[in-house]
Amino acid sequence: MSVERYTFDTNILFYALDPDAGEKHTISSRLVGTADYRTAVLVLQTLGELCNSIQKKRPAAVHLADAFIAKNMVLFDVIHAIPSDVTAAIAARNDHNLAFWDAMLWATARRNGCTLILTEDLQDGRTLGGVTICNPFKLSAPALHALLL
């Protein structure tokens, strides 16, 4: 499967910064570090969630997160929500039993042409409105590599 455009959920970015996350850190840092700036995008919401999560769970790493965000905002397109994304997120929350912020990520990514969201949240393998949810921690290395080619 070839992916035209994809994004990362906050948990992937968090693990990329957390060396205590073991294999999840290794996978996440590799995913973010080798992401193609022509096809990978960052959702502004996930960057805000990352700031919040790091401050709460790893306050000593706030400066690392700040630098990580600044660097990646230059490397990747950063997409943001618009009012119609809220409407789509509410519908997805109601129709598909998604948490609201997960639905917002999905709605914003979908509107911006993403066909894949890498996350350990949501239902792995589910496709909703043309956007597939993929938990990279459940894939073999060759399968993940093939997915992003």
Phi and psi in degrees as a GROMACS rama.xvg file:
@    title "Ramachandran Plot"
@    xaxis  label "Phi"
@    yaxis  label "Psi"
@TYPE xy
-99.9184  135.215  SER-2
-104.403  126.728  VAL-3
-77.2974  -43.1748  GLU-4
-153.092  140.772  ARG-5
-147.212  168.469  TYR-6
-145.06  170.022  THR-7
-111.661  142.102  PHE-8
-80.8421  165.318  ASP-9
-55.1899  -39.3215  THR-10
-61.7699  -34.1094  ASN-11
-67.0355  -44.0613  ILE-12
-64.8811  -40.4435  LEU-13
-61.2116  -49.1216  PHE-14
-62.5141  -32.4876  TYR-15
-61.6461  -26.0288  ALA-16
-98.011  -6.78034  LEU-17
-111.004  94.5623  ASP-18
-63.0707  -19.1807  PRO-19
-74.8858  -5.56289  ASP-20
-83.6007  3.6876  ALA-21
61.1669  -126.016  GLY-22
-62.5117  -34.1877  GLU-23
-63.8185  -37.0795  LYS-24
-64.2145  -45.8332  HIS-25
-59.2054  -48.7157  THR-26
-65.8482  -48.408  ILE-27
-64.2142  -44.1874  SER-28
-66.104  -33.673  SER-29
-68.0655  -42.9366  ARG-30
-60.0539  -49.8012  LEU-31
-69.6028  -41.3645  VAL-32
-67.2269  -27.1613  GLY-33
-107.271  5.208  THR-34
-61.6456  140.996  ALA-35
-86.3539  118.098  ASP-36
-62.3355  -15.3447  TYR-37
-80.7227  -21.0101  ARG-38
-121.173  -24.3904  THR-39
-90.8125  139.18  ALA-40
-129.286  159.762  VAL-41
-113.561  139.442  LEU-42
-93.5387  130.081  VAL-43
-52.1275  -39.2812  LEU-44
-55.7103  -42.8065  GLN-45
-68.2956  -32.6046  THR-46
-67.3616  -40.0429  LEU-47
-65.1492  -42.2262  GLY-48
-63.5846  -37.1279  GLU-49
-62.8643  -45.7704  LEU-50
-56.1542  -45.0496  CYS-51
-66.111  -46.3512  ASN-52
-64.2067  -44.5104  SER-53
-62.8634  -44.4686  ILE-54
-60.0268  -38.093  GLN-55
-78.5434  -45.1842  LYS-56
-96.8633  -27.8677  LYS-57
-141.552  63.0789  ARG-58
-56.7604  -27.4728  PRO-59
-69.0122  -16.5699  ALA-60
-100.265  8.9733  ALA-61
-56.4905  -43.7811  VAL-62
-63.5501  -35.2381  HIS-63
-66.3981  -41.6211  LEU-64
-64.7589  -41.4193  ALA-65
-59.9338  -45.3671  ASP-66
-66.8798  -40.6769  ALA-67
-59.4727  -46.5824  PHE-68
-64.8853  -47.0148  ILE-69
-58.3556  -44.5352  ALA-70
-64.0189  -47.0404  LYS-71
-75.6805  -21.3627  ASN-72
-70.8664  -21.9507  MET-73
-84.1373  -38.9199  VAL-74
-74.2488  -37.1551  LEU-75
-116.184  153.883  PHE-76
-64.9261  137.181  ASP-77
-110.414  120.996  VAL-78
-104.966  153.551  ILE-79
-131.75  161.433  HIS-80
-77.0256  153.413  ALA-81
-127.826  167.029  ILE-82
-52.4042  -37.5206  PRO-83
-66.2327  -23.1164  SER-84
-66.4566  -34.664  ASP-85
-64.1855  -43.8074  VAL-86
-61.1549  -45.2262  THR-87
-65.2525  -38.0323  ALA-88
-65.9435  -41.3131  ALA-89
-62.0045  -43.8989  ILE-90
-63.036  -42.9738  ALA-91
-65.4054  -39.532  ALA-92
-60.3278  -45.907  ARG-93
-73.1163  -41.1079  ASN-94
-83.5457  -26.0136  ASP-95
-125.481  9.63791  HIS-96
57.7077  43.7149  ASN-97
-95.0331  151.901  LEU-98
-66.7817  146.311  ALA-99
-56.8894  -47.7406  PHE-100
-68.2782  -30.6685  TRP-101
-66.5354  -40.3809  ASP-102
-65.0969  -36.4563  ALA-103
-65.0215  -43.7533  MET-104
-58.1309  -48.4753  LEU-105
-58.9651  -48.0239  TRP-106
-63.3194  -43.24  ALA-107
-67.5661  -44.232  THR-108
-63.0149  -44.2854  ALA-109
-61.2018  -47.511  ARG-110
-61.6959  -29.01  ARG-111
-93.454  13.463  ASN-112
85.8947  11.4442  GLY-113
-72.3732  138.533  CYS-114
-111.345  0.486009  THR-115
-150.455  136.685  LEU-116
-121.131  123.011  ILE-117
-91.1621  119.373  LEU-118
-161.349  153.838  THR-119
-94.6011  -5.36425  GLU-120
-91.0902  176.422  ASP-121
67.5973  -172.477  LEU-122
-98.8096  109.142  GLN-123
-54.0982  130.324  ASP-124
88.7023  -10.6307  GLY-125
-73.4692  139.84  ARG-126
-116.344  127.437  THR-127
-131.03  115.843  LEU-128
59.5199  33.9517  GLY-129
85.443  1.67572  GLY-130
-110.13  121.72  VAL-131
-94.0337  138.526  THR-132
-96.0932  129.25  ILE-133
-133.197  125.443  CYS-134
-91.61  104.869  ASN-135
-65.8373  -17.4785  PRO-136
-78.2394  -9.27184  PHE-137
-99.8553  -5.62626  LYS-138
-97.0605  150.584  LEU-139
-72.3558  157.566  SER-140
-57.0448  -45.0856  ALA-141
-63.6838  -36.6584  PRO-142
-66.9418  -41.1443  ALA-143
-65.8976  -44.0365  LEU-144
-60.0212  -44.8072  HIS-145
-63.9191  -36.3453  ALA-146
-63.5936  -36.5116  LEU-147
-94.4551  2.51329  LEU-148
